[in-house]
Amino acid sequence: MSGPFEAFSDLSDLAERLRAADAGERRVAVMELADSGDPEAVPLLADMLADPDSGVRAQAAQALGSFDGPETATALARALVDPEAEVAQAAAESMAELKDSAAADPILALVGHPSAFVRMSALRGLKELRRTDSLKPALGALQDSDPAVRVQAIGVIGFLKLEKAIPALKAASRDPEPHVRRAATGALAFSALPTAAEAITQALADSDWMVREMAAETLGKMPQATNVGDRLIAALGDEFWQVRLKAVRSLGRLRVAGAVGRIAESLAHPQANLRKEAASALGEIANPAAIPMLKDVLDDPDPDVRKNARWALKQMEGAAAASGS
């Protein structure tokens, strides 16, 4: 090729280079196949998954991430069980990029594979495909012995957003592994059922701060939950500032007027991120009672806190003008 903007070599030329004796040249040809964007490159890349050089196979698995569909998924499913970790990992990353729901068919068969890595990667790949027939294997995977598999199963269920899966997600929110409980708490956000909100509010008292953080964030997406404002205000007393930050953000998103005084307390916290979030939340609520508190932080040492405080004060000016006061 004579320049960077010239057309790619045709596939027949690249196919010839895929048979080169030098593994480096084969890798370059694989990369050019990915850059071509031609769907006819998929079977050529699939063939390279049998290359004797693991680096070439890994490159081919990575290159398949530029394509979609059942043929690509079938090839990636084969690469996912490659004995070399770099190949299998590249296949897992590419599989997670699939968007065509028809690609689910060859992946579904891997959910019961003996390897936990393969099971986890298959579930991760199914998540974005949103196929309803992936619900049953995902529900089964909630009993998997590997917590990473259970986390990915929750991802599949959460993306499907089916109310009938709520009991299973509630059960997962009590899993012995914190990462599983955290994933389940977040996945419950789609539901309008009171039982889902109940499970999330219970997670505000979890022994793991990351689960509590997720609960505080998720409740901000559930305005229909009973006493959600009171629950989030209580979370402002959490010992971890990360939990408080998410509670502040949710209170602002829900515009809980009764939280102004407690949110304002965070304007004096040593963590700048929490002060910034508090100023923003007060602006969203736009209660004039917060004006003196916001003016006190207009000289905050952190520029983002000052910026958010100015924005919040403008929000209140706009709210006052709109109400005619």
VOGU-3710 file (C-alpha; in Angstrom, 3 decimals, decimal comma):
1> msgpfeafsd> 0,000/0,000/0,000  1,386/3,408/-0,931  -0,136/5,473/1,868  -2,288/5,356/5,014  -5,435/6,321/3,130  -5,080/3,780/0,336  -7,516/0,870/0,095  -6,623/-2,303/1,976  -5,108/-5,209/0,154  -7,827/-7,502/-1,125
11> lsdlaerlra> -8,638/-10,597/0,875  -6,912/-12,960/-1,519  -3,626/-11,148/-0,939  -4,142/-11,237/2,815  -5,085/-14,920/2,673  -1,750/-15,611/0,986  0,127/-13,694/3,693  -1,675/-15,710/6,373  0,354/-18,691/5,148  3,705/-16,921/5,526
21> adagerrvav> 6,453/-18,793/7,330  7,096/-15,858/9,667  4,625/-15,614/12,562  5,085/-11,840/12,734  3,959/-11,452/9,146  0,940/-13,644/9,818  0,018/-11,440/12,765  0,198/-8,306/10,627  -2,043/-9,952/8,029  -4,525/-10,830/10,777
31> meladsgdpe> -4,577/-7,204/11,953  -5,201/-6,003/8,405  -8,092/-8,434/8,095  -9,665/-6,842/11,158  -9,118/-3,363/9,729  -10,715/-4,354/6,431  -14,157/-4,575/8,010  -15,105/-7,137/5,356  -17,397/-9,877/6,762  -15,658/-12,302/4,405
41> avplladmla> -12,648/-11,969/6,707  -14,401/-13,915/9,477  -13,763/-17,453/8,118  -10,139/-16,518/7,433  -9,720/-15,318/11,003  -11,473/-18,420/12,290  -8,937/-20,563/10,449  -6,102/-18,649/12,137  -7,357/-19,832/15,513  -5,610/-23,103/14,627
51> dpdsgvraqa> -2,271/-21,388/13,915  0,717/-23,090/15,629  1,805/-19,749/17,117  -0,227/-18,709/20,184  0,481/-15,031/19,487  -1,147/-15,345/16,075  -4,115/-17,164/17,572  -4,516/-14,450/20,213  -4,355/-11,789/17,507  -7,011/-13,621/15,500
61> aqalgsfdgp> -9,279/-13,864/18,541  -8,808/-10,166/19,167  -9,444/-9,344/15,502  -12,756/-11,202/15,585  -13,965/-8,534/17,993  -14,323/-6,265/14,956  -17,124/-8,483/13,625  -20,428/-9,843/14,866  -22,904/-12,632/14,257  -23,191/-16,399/14,791
71> etatalaral> -20,134/-17,285/12,698  -17,964/-14,981/14,770  -19,442/-16,341/17,994  -18,778/-19,932/16,911  -15,134/-19,108/16,236  -14,746/-17,291/19,550  -16,356/-20,172/21,414  -13,625/-22,401/20,032  -10,883/-19,932/20,987  -12,301/-19,608/24,482
81> vdpeaevaqa> -11,103/-23,129/25,290  -7,625/-22,614/23,807  -4,937/-24,041/26,132  -3,017/-20,736/26,025  -4,390/-18,141/28,443  -3,631/-15,177/26,158  -5,768/-16,695/23,403  -8,654/-17,543/25,702  -8,568/-14,079/27,281  -8,588/-12,369/23,889
91> aaesmaelkd> -11,562/-14,499/22,879  -13,402/-13,567/26,070  -12,857/-9,864/25,432  -14,078/-10,159/21,840  -17,081/-12,228/22,866  -18,144/-9,460/25,249  -18,337/-7,089/22,263  -20,970/-9,119/20,385  -24,310/-7,378/19,895  -26,197/-9,584/17,400
101> saaadpilal> -28,717/-11,654/19,380  -28,247/-14,506/16,906  -24,702/-14,850/18,234  -26,084/-16,294/21,476  -26,673/-19,785/20,086  -23,065/-21,042/20,102  -22,393/-19,278/23,425  -25,288/-20,775/25,354  -23,734/-24,230/25,105  -20,693/-23,004/27,062
111> vghpsafvrm> -22,561/-22,001/30,226  -22,234/-25,563/31,529  -18,557/-25,974/30,579  -16,242/-27,597/33,190  -13,979/-24,510/33,204  -15,132/-21,650/35,440  -13,343/-19,192/33,154  -15,315/-20,444/30,162  -18,610/-20,343/32,075  -17,895/-16,815/33,283
121> salrglkelr> -16,864/-15,595/29,827  -19,907/-17,160/28,175  -22,279/-15,433/30,582  -20,437/-12,169/30,099  -20,892/-12,555/26,350  -24,608/-13,300/26,705  -25,314/-10,173/28,742  -25,432/-7,621/25,914  -27,299/-10,039/23,623  -30,419/-9,891/25,811
131> rtdslkpalg> -31,784/-13,250/24,711  -34,668/-14,401/26,900  -33,578/-18,022/26,533  -30,409/-17,118/28,437  -32,466/-16,564/31,606  -32,738/-20,244/32,536  -28,990/-21,006/32,315  -28,225/-17,722/34,088  -30,564/-18,612/36,940  -28,878/-21,988/37,181
141> alqdsdpavr> -25,477/-20,296/37,269  -26,483/-18,419/40,432  -25,719/-21,715/42,196  -22,250/-21,971/40,637  -19,384/-22,686/43,004  -17,340/-19,827/41,530  -18,422/-16,327/42,663  -17,136/-14,731/39,434  -19,556/-16,942/37,486  -22,397/-15,925/39,786
151> vqaigvigfl> -21,588/-12,242/39,229  -21,761/-12,659/35,446  -25,020/-14,607/35,764  -26,494/-11,647/37,622  -25,361/-9,413/34,776  -27,342/-11,506/32,288  -30,441/-11,429/34,487  -30,151/-7,713/35,112  -29,952/-6,904/31,407  -33,043/-8,984/30,679
161> klekaipalk> -35,107/-6,945/33,183  -37,694/-9,622/33,800  -39,791/-9,261/36,951  -40,020/-13,027/37,333  -36,297/-13,081/38,107  -36,660/-10,786/41,148  -36,854/-13,638/43,715  -33,578/-15,049/42,390  -31,881/-11,641/42,532  -33,160/-11,111/46,063
171> aasrdpephv> -31,646/-14,440/47,056  -28,373/-13,441/45,375  -28,349/-10,219/47,406  -27,796/-12,470/50,443  -24,937/-14,423/48,828  -21,935/-15,085/51,126  -19,630/-13,340/48,618  -19,733/-9,492/48,778  -19,093/-9,024/45,050  -22,125/-11,172/44,287
181> rraatgalaf> -24,301/-9,252/46,740  -23,117/-5,978/45,223  -23,969/-7,128/41,683  -27,400/-8,354/42,750  -28,163/-5,101/44,539  -27,378/-3,121/41,404  -29,315/-5,486/39,157  -32,493/-4,953/41,170  -32,675/-1,318/40,039  -34,905/-2,068/37,036
191> salptaaeai> -37,781/-3,371/39,137  -40,747/-1,380/40,411  -41,734/-4,183/42,790  -41,705/-3,279/46,499  -39,827/-6,499/47,251  -36,910/-5,313/45,102  -36,718/-1,987/46,937  -36,890/-3,859/50,243  -33,869/-5,982/49,316  -31,897/-2,881/48,315
201> tqaladsdwm> -32,702/-0,975/51,490  -31,617/-4,003/53,498  -28,314/-3,870/51,627  -27,704/-0,417/53,155  -26,881/-2,334/56,344  -24,592/-4,872/54,662  -21,308/-5,707/56,374  -19,366/-4,786/53,215  -19,082/-1,085/52,411  -19,073/-1,684/48,649
211> vremaaetlg> -22,464/-3,384/48,892  -23,773/-0,441/50,931  -22,342/1,935/48,331  -24,183/0,111/45,552  -27,411/0,136/47,563  -27,146/3,902/48,104  -26,579/4,436/44,393  -29,348/2,071/43,291  -32,010/3,620/45,515  -31,547/6,878/43,648
221> kmpqatnvgd> -32,986/5,122/40,604  -36,092/3,951/42,477  -38,257/6,959/43,402  -41,200/4,618/43,920  -39,528/2,932/46,897  -41,194/3,593/50,258  -39,265/5,861/52,644  -36,328/5,918/50,257  -35,432/9,478/51,310  -35,288/8,555/54,991
231> rliaalgdef> -33,164/5,485/54,229  -30,690/7,519/52,225  -30,495/10,267/54,843  -29,612/7,591/57,390  -26,869/6,367/55,055  -25,208/9,796/55,325  -23,927/8,585/58,676  -22,009/5,684/57,138  -18,373/5,392/58,214  -17,227/5,195/54,580
241> wqvrlkavrs> -17,302/8,446/52,626  -17,854/6,477/49,403  -21,237/5,316/50,727  -22,105/8,845/51,808  -21,206/10,164/48,371  -23,621/7,806/46,631  -26,318/8,600/49,193  -25,820/12,328/48,597  -25,990/11,811/44,839  -29,208/9,817/45,116
251> lgrlrvagav> -30,815/12,363/47,444  -30,043/15,075/44,923  -31,365/13,002/42,043  -34,594/12,365/43,954  -34,740/16,025/45,091  -35,383/15,147/48,731  -35,942/18,566/50,287  -35,761/17,239/53,825  -32,170/16,157/53,275  -30,722/19,639/52,726
261> griaeslahp> -29,329/20,071/56,232  -27,679/16,648/56,325  -26,269/17,007/52,816  -24,827/20,402/53,731  -22,815/18,752/56,499  -20,798/17,024/53,788  -19,637/20,414/52,477  -17,105/20,409/55,317  -15,847/16,867/54,752  -12,083/16,505/54,092
271> qanlrkeaas> -12,769/14,442/50,948  -13,165/16,877/48,029  -15,204/14,427/45,949  -17,852/14,299/48,671  -17,918/18,090/49,017  -18,321/18,419/45,245  -21,180/15,921/45,206  -22,893/17,670/48,107  -22,815/21,027/46,319  -24,244/19,434/43,177
281> algeianpaa> -27,020/17,671/45,105  -28,017/20,890/46,834  -28,296/22,520/43,424  -30,560/19,748/42,180  -32,839/20,085/45,199  -32,699/23,894/44,811  -33,958/24,633/48,301  -33,129/28,287/49,197  -32,275/27,178/52,734  -28,948/25,912/51,345
291> ipmlkdvldd> -27,840/29,288/49,944  -25,800/30,394/53,005  -24,103/26,997/53,191  -23,153/27,104/49,519  -21,791/30,622/49,793  -19,485/29,397/52,540  -17,737/27,044/50,077  -17,268/29,526/47,232  -13,659/29,801/48,400  -13,172/26,030/48,812
301> pdpdvrknar> -9,591/24,939/48,001  -10,884/22,522/45,345  -11,884/24,190/42,037  -14,541/21,566/41,290  -16,251/22,215/44,613  -16,273/25,963/43,888  -17,620/25,320/40,389  -20,443/23,086/41,661  -21,322/25,588/44,393  -21,638/28,386/41,805
311> walkqmegaa> -23,794/26,150/39,630  -25,996/25,244/42,599  -26,524/28,892/43,496  -27,564/29,636/39,910  -30,049/26,774/40,088  -31,574/28,351/43,148  -31,730/31,755/41,507  -33,533/30,162/38,576  -35,961/28,348/40,878  -36,688/31,584/42,764
321> aasgs> -37,294/33,482/39,520  -39,621/30,773/38,251  -41,682/30,886/41,429  -41,795/34,695/41,406  -40,229/35,022/44,821
//
